[in-house]
Amino acid sequence: MSTEITPFEGARSNATGRNTGGLALRAARGTYRRAHRHRRHLPPLAGSFALACYGQALTAAPHGTLGAAGLDLALPMAVVGWQRWRAKKPYTSRYAQFLERHRMLPTPPSTKRKPMTRGEVIRVGAAAAGAGTMVTLMPILHDGAFQPPMTGWWAAGTLCCAIPWWFRRRIRGTGPTVSGQDPRVERWEQRVGSARGALAGSRLGDPVDRPEAGAWEAVIQLDSGRQTADQAIAATSLIASAYDLPVTSIAIEKAPSGITSQARFLVFEKNPLKNVPVFPGPSALDTTTGIATLGLHIDGSPGLYQMWRPGWGAVHTHISGATGAGKSALLRSLFAIERHSGLITSWGGDPQEGKSFGFWQDYLSYFAPGIDECMGMLIAADTELTRRSKASAVSIWYDADGDKMYGDTDWTPTPEEPLIVVTIDEWQDVWGTYPEALELAVRIAILGRKVGIKLRLVTHLPTLESLGSERLRQPLTAGNSIAFRTTARSAGYVVNLPADPNDIPAVWPPEGDDDTTMLGLPTSGMGYLKGPQERAAMFRGWSPEKSSIATRWAKTGTPAEIPTEAANEIGPLYTGWRDRLEARRRGELPEVPGVTDTDVDLDDEGEEQEKPKKRSAAPKTRRSAGPVIKPATMPSFGATPAAAGADFDKLLAASSSTPARGEKKRQIIAYLHEHGESTTGIIADRTGIAMSTVSSTLIRAAKNGEIADLGHGKWGPITVAA
């Protein structure tokens, strides 16, 4: 049974599809399509035909020799101009880019266009010389390009110029194969941009060779609307696998233009960071911007680290890495920079009794060996934070109109009020022994920025579990984050690292089968740096200095110190640390003021009373309530402007009032009943009572059954436990 197919309603029964028009029109259309398809291969023929017509015209002209001489001058100028244009770089300055966007400057060549090679210069120069010679001979011999025997010579010269051009731009098949492409682009399409690749649908722009041997870079064109530069950064290890390179040899970061559908791809077959960058000395800090240079990125650009932001305050830091990854060497470089700045005072706490800091323990402004001393350093920093906060609240300044103003909102370090950098190594050991250390660290990280107190914590892993608190993670990740090599994979990063630091090898692999120069050398100092630039490129810190040079940095310089009134306000924790250090070196174990020197209890009215110290041969075990801290006296605010006068005295007198007898205990318990579960530090902060008083009150109230001890430094009303 046959079925007749008829045109649908409204269609023209005489339609012939694409074969409309006459034979000549179809031939012209086909010729145009083929010419457009192979337009890259037509310039030699088009140029030859144009010069042939010009030579024929010169042959017929009465004074054709003059026109040929003009062409002889124009051809070498064109070759030189084209060579210079190919060597021209895109506009980089902000003003040139602005003028170029408004079409007020010539369009520069794209990054895909490379300078002319020596072979290209020879080929172009030979073609220009041959064309000029033959065009000059045409009017002299009165033989045009379309007259024999000149036609044969012209055709031979045209082929000699066109064949190299066609070979380099030879016609490739239009099928699914990608043979003939740059092998680096071809590998991307096969292993990364394919349907089963890490970034399906992405494309790699034409690679551009870098000055380093075997190095190149390209722009990754991501699938717009489905992929972003962050996804490309997260796929760094997979892309390194696609190119059979270690993760330390490539870098993927956001495009300088800020376009989220593009990423910058850097490849170094020979990693330049194998040559450890040499520490240039304390001059690595720019005191105007507060930015220091801590090393080099893989592309040779400086690794920037921010100490403070002018007018904004301190910038906190988190450093992580395994043993031998380079943390201690980086800290020693930072100590040298800070000591010679004149605007920074360095406080260092080392639970390992000073092993991490080495000889620097004698040249810091405050050194805390051991976990107890680290806890005391946090208390000292918190005391100074309170003093500075109250002093800045009553500071006086005059605006542009000459009016008197109270309260300083901007902070920039000065020799009189330097930046305090509190560095604590092995932070997980401190808060694991003293849970209250977390509350103090959170308070310093949140409030210390405005008064110039910087917190720099060092752990083994870049994870939340190492820091101990989500509230501590937030202010730290807003500043500097440095992640060196780790010995365990990290499920959750503190920062958005381009790859797991565990992928960084412990030693340098050989480059080639016969390379043994780097065999067994460690990769100390290699890692990722998130600073003011937030770059994802691999980074390596400065190399450790020789002992003779390193100790000279420690002994010289003019380190900043906090004012005398501030030191007196903190008390023996700060003023007596050197005496306690000498006692430790003699084999003694001195008491840490406010941490291990006294036991504090409360009487029935809630007031503090001192009990005899308890001594036991057994090791002391810390309770969840944390250390017993000796209460500090009311801060005196330290130095204030002389213009404060009576206004400041009134504020000082008002702040010195204390609750009535027994009122502290009732206030603490009332807070728990009103707010439910809380921690020691939060209660102290909300009620304005000293942390030592709050801790002792909670311990005694829990023993009497008035509140519930929920463990890990948390407390609640008795109804919560029920």
Secondary structure, DSSP 8 states (H G I E B T S, - for coil): --------TT--TT--TT--S-HHHHHHHHHHHHHHHTGGG-HHHHHHHHHHHHHHHHHHSTTHHHHHHHHHHHHHHHHHHHHHHHH-----SHHHHHHHHTT-S-----TT-----HHHHHHHHHHHHHHHHHHHHHHHHT--TTSTTHHHHHHHHHHHHHHHHHHHT-----SS--TTS-HHHHHHHHHTSSTTSTTTT-EE---EE-SSTTEEEEEEE--TTT--HHHHHHTHHHHHHHTT--GGGEEEEE-TT--TTEEEEEEESS-GGGS------GGGEETTTTEEEEEEETTS-EEEEESEETTTEE--EEEE--TTSSHHHHHHHHHHHHHTTSSEEEEEEETTTTTTTGGGGGTSSEEEESHHHHHHHHHHHHHHHHHHHHHHHT-EEE-TT--EEE--------SSS-EEEEEESSHHHHHHH-THHHHHHHHHHHHHHHHTEEEEEEESSSSHHHH--HHHHHHHHTSEEEEE--SS--SS-SS--SS-GGGS-SB---SSTT--TTTT-B-TTEEEEESSS---SEEEE-----HHHHHHHHHSS------HHHHHHHTHHHHTHHHHHHHHHTT-----TTTTS-EEEE-TTS-EEEE-----SS-----TT----------------GGGHHHHHHHHHHHT----TTHHHHHHHHHHHHH-SEEHHHHHHHHT--HHHHHHHHHHHHHTTSEEEEETTEEEEHHHH-
